[in-house]
Amino acid sequence: MSIKQLKLRKLIMNLKHPFTTSFGTIQEKEFFITEAIDVDGNHGFGESVAFSSPWYTEETVATNQHVMEDFLIPILQTNKMNHPDEVSKLFKPIKGNNMAKAALEGAVWDLYAKQKGISLAEALGGDKKQIDVGISIGIQSSVEALIEVISQSVEAGYKRIKLKIKPGWDLEVLQEVRSHFPDTLIMADANSAYTREDIDHLKKLDELHLMMIEQPLAHDDIVDHAKLQAVIHTPICLDESIHSLEDTRKAFELGSCKIINIKIGRVGGLTEAKKIHDFCLEHDIPVWCGGMLESGIGRAHNIALTTLPQFILPGDTAGSANYWEKDIIQPEVIAENGVIHVPDSPGIGYEINKDALDEFTEWVKVFKF
């Protein structure tokens, strides 16, 4: 496949509502849209998901720009490829920086699917026509406010509710939530807010019959998670600890979790995400697709990935309107009763809203091939 030029576009978009987790509050999201263009005029789009500060992983918007401009884009400029799977091999000499890698690889995957005249889902090997989705709800100003947001989400038909927790906003809050929603599928996401000293406290979550608790311990740990999983009934889901197929294998062999959250950016792109999915399919490990407050382009990539068969739990890919006053795709991603219908047009399946894209763009750089 041939690439004529690549555009790196810096955007800033404001969330409709502040999103609060154990590590802080996000209101403004800055990120990159990557665009790979071939000689026939096909355009493939990807999205970076790193945040401005390094509190989710060590990557940031600034480091993504540096790594893409100074290392990854030059690799693409000087190497030919026949398939998007080759991108991760080309990028292998560059250690880490998975979100930077995924942003570029995503544009190549979208371009490849458009060149073949097939949907990105089909290019990845997925065959679902619709996917179930849940919603992720940040820490609210009060329990009453949280109950109201959950009520709205349940009425909207989302298939499960994910609640952010942290020390001081966990057990009592979840008990109150469970008393209002006794039959709702609820999970808790700690974003690494606890330590092994909190194990006795975390055991108390078993009484709430949660779907799972996501990443309760350190972001780089699989050993203490195994010790925790051995003494609690609530399934542990690993997020920040999983960066590759190898991490997945080790976590499985140690018994560190029962569920895996696959995020395209965190694992370095769609190719590695597929490998993790295939391992989990072989070993009967449920997986789901996590969200990173993406715009519609990143959301479209998540939808395509979720069409693979082992994505048996609802993901975080809620509709665009939950997060943005205006998205950069058209039509925007819409969830109806917790279901998103998978687009079947070539590539990501959504058109770019060029006016919105231009409105939120800070600058554009063009790299010729």
Sequence and secondary structure as in RCSB ss.txt:
>XXXX:A:sequence
MSIKQLKLRKLIMNLKHPFTTSFGTIQEKEFFITEAIDVDGNHGFGESVAFSSPWYTEETVATNQHVMEDFLIPI
LQTNKMNHPDEVSKLFKPIKGNNMAKAALEGAVWDLYAKQKGISLAEALGGDKKQIDVGISIGIQSSVEALIEVI
SQSVEAGYKRIKLKIKPGWDLEVLQEVRSHFPDTLIMADANSAYTREDIDHLKKLDELHLMMIEQPLAHDDIVDH
AKLQAVIHTPICLDESIHSLEDTRKAFELGSCKIINIKIGRVGGLTEAKKIHDFCLEHDIPVWCGGMLESGIGRA
HNIALTTLPQFILPGDTAGSANYWEKDIIQPEVIAENGVIHVPDSPGIGYEINKDALDEFTEWVKVFKF
>XXXX:A:secstr
    EEEEEEEEEEEEEEEEETTEEEEEEEEEEEEEE TT  EEEEE    SSTTSSS  HHHHHHHIIIIIHHH
HHT   SSTHHHHHHHTTS S HHHHHHHHHHHHHHHHHHHTSBHHHHHT   SEEEB EEE   SSHHHHHHHH
HHHHHTT S EEEE BTTBSHHHHHHHHHH TTS EEEE TT   GGGHHHHHGGGGG  S EE  S TT SHHH
HHHHTT SS EEESTT  SHHHHHHHHHHT  SEEEE HHHHTSHHHHHHHHHHHHHTT  EEE   S  HHHHH
HHHHHHTSTTB S BS   GGGT SS SEES    BTTEEE   SSBTS EE HHHHHHHEEEEEEEE 
